[in-house]
Amino acid sequence: MTELSVQGVAHASAASPAPAVTRAAAVLDVLAASATGVVSLSDLARELGIPKSSTSNLLLALEEAHLIVRRGGGFALGRKLVELGAAYLSRLDEVQEFYRFCESAPTLSKETVRIALLDGKDVIYLARYEGHPAVRLTSNIGDRMPVSLCAVGKALVARLRDHDIDELFPDGTDLPVMTPNSLRTAEELKEQLKEVRRKGYAFEDEESTLGVVSVGVTVPTRGVHGPSLGLSVTALKATFSSEQEAAIVGELQELARTLGSPMG
C-alpha cells in the first residue's frame, strides 16, 4: 500500500472527526501510488480495510466530485486534481517568481531548473522550468524523491540541526539506491552534508540517474513557519564543466535570495 497500512487507515478513520474524508484521502493516496494508475474496487476495499459496499459509496462520491474516474475495470485519479494542484501552485508567489527569473537568467534560461519542497525524508517537486530539452528523464512536478538521491534534498537537509538529521537518519540506516553512485548509509549522507555546509550548495553525481548530475541550493525561509524550499539544476554529465557549475550556482543563489528573505 502507500504510507498507510490497512490497520493505519482503520485507526486513522476511527480517530478522525470525519472518517469519510480520511478514507477518501487514503483512496487518492492508493491511486497515486499505483504502478498502473488504475485500481479495482476489490483492491481498494482491501487496502482501506473496509467492506466493498462502503468503498463503493465512497468511490461514487469521489467520482461525482470529479476527483476520480472509472477506467476499464477500476478507478483512476481525475482531472479535477490537476485543477486543484494548479490552483495551489498559482497562489505560491515563489513559483510564479521562479518561472519569471528562469526565463530571463543568462544561464538558467538554458537549463532544466526545479523548485522543491522538503517533506520529511523526501522532496516534492513543485515546478519545473524546461530550458534544456535534452534533460527530460528526471522528476516531474508532483514527484517525490528521497533526499539522499538528489542535490536539492541534500541541500535542504544540510540546513537542519544535527539532532534533527540524526532523528531522520539514525546511524546504521540504509538509504534507497538507484544507481551504483547512490549513497548507501546514513553515515555516508552525513559526511556529505558536511561538505554541503562548507560549500554552500549540494552536488549530485549520477546518484539518481546515470549520465545526469545536479546542483542544489536552499531558499531562505520566509518567517519562522515558512516552507522549506530548494532549487536545483539538472544537467548531462558528458557536457557539464566546472565553469558551468560556477555559473549555475551563482544564478541559483541569486534566485534563492529573490524568492526568500535575507532576514529569514
BELGIPE-V448903 format. One record per backbone hydrogen bond with DSSP energy under -1.0 kcal/mol. NH is the residue of the N-H (numbers start at 1). CO is the residue of the C=O. Records with the same first field share a line. If there is no record, write none. Layout:
# BELGIPE-V448903
NH->CO ; CO
This chain:
# BELGIPE-V448903
9->5
10->6
11->7
12->8
13->9
14->10
15->11
16->12
22->18
23->19
24->20
25->21
26->22
27->23
28->24
29->25
30->26
31->27
32->28
33->29
39->75
44->40
45->41
46->42
47->43
48->44
49->45
50->45
55->51
56->52
57->53
58->54
59->55
60->56
61->57
62->58
63->59
64->60
65->61
66->63
67->62
69->76
71->74
74->71
75->39
76->69
78->67
80->66
81->78
83->79
84->80
85->81
86->82
87->83
88->84
89->85
90->86
92->89
96->92
97->93
98->94
99->95
100->96
101->97
102->98
103->99
105->101
109->105
110->107
111->108
113->129
114->232
115->127
116->230
117->124
118->228
119->122
122->119
123->145
124->117
125->143
126->115
127->115
129->113
131->111 ; 129
135->132
142->125
143->140
145->123
147->121
149->146
150->147
154->150
155->151
156->152
157->153
158->154
160->157
165->161
166->162
167->163
168->164
169->165
173->170
175->184
182->179
186->173
189->185
190->186
191->187
192->188
193->189
194->190
196->192
197->193
198->194
199->195
200->196
202->216
204->214
206->212
212->209
213->235
214->204
215->233
216->202
217->231
219->229
223->221
226->223
229->227
230->116
231->217
232->114
233->215
234->112
235->213
237->211
240->237
245->241
246->242
247->243
248->244
249->245
250->246
251->247
252->248
253->249
254->250
255->251
256->252
257->253
258->254
259->255
260->256
264->261
